[in-house]
């Protein structure tokens, strides 16, 4: 499922990418018209706290999810209640640029991560677009714990 978060939902966009959702994050230079055009042309579900933008999306018959809170956990809960989610997709996209991550051999990234990380981990992923390297560190366990809490609330 492809999603589009407006400018008010930057943290949500990052978390949706962490969870593996293809999530476009609108820049502050984009107008509502730009956002709606992208959502329509790319077949994305519009996510917004902007009631007027949601109304415009409804008029254009775009799939949408109205976000009613500034609380990130509640925002995630709202989205996860409406879309299907596969836990195997966690950490499959770059949190910064949304590009799909690729496995990379450990020896290739030796100079791109701190020595302690290189020694502690064997599996790494790489973003070809922005050159970031990812691994399953303590942040991965924190994410899984957060997901378990959200599932219990569901």
Secondary structure, 3 states (H helix, E strand, C coil): CEEEECHHHHHHHHHHHHCCCEEEECCCCCCHHHHHHHHHHHCCEEEECCHHHHHHHHHCCCCEEECCCCCHHHHHHHHHHHCCCCHHHCCCECCCCCCECEEECHHHHHHHCCHHHHHHCCCEEECCCCCCEECCCHHHHHHHHHHHHHHHHC
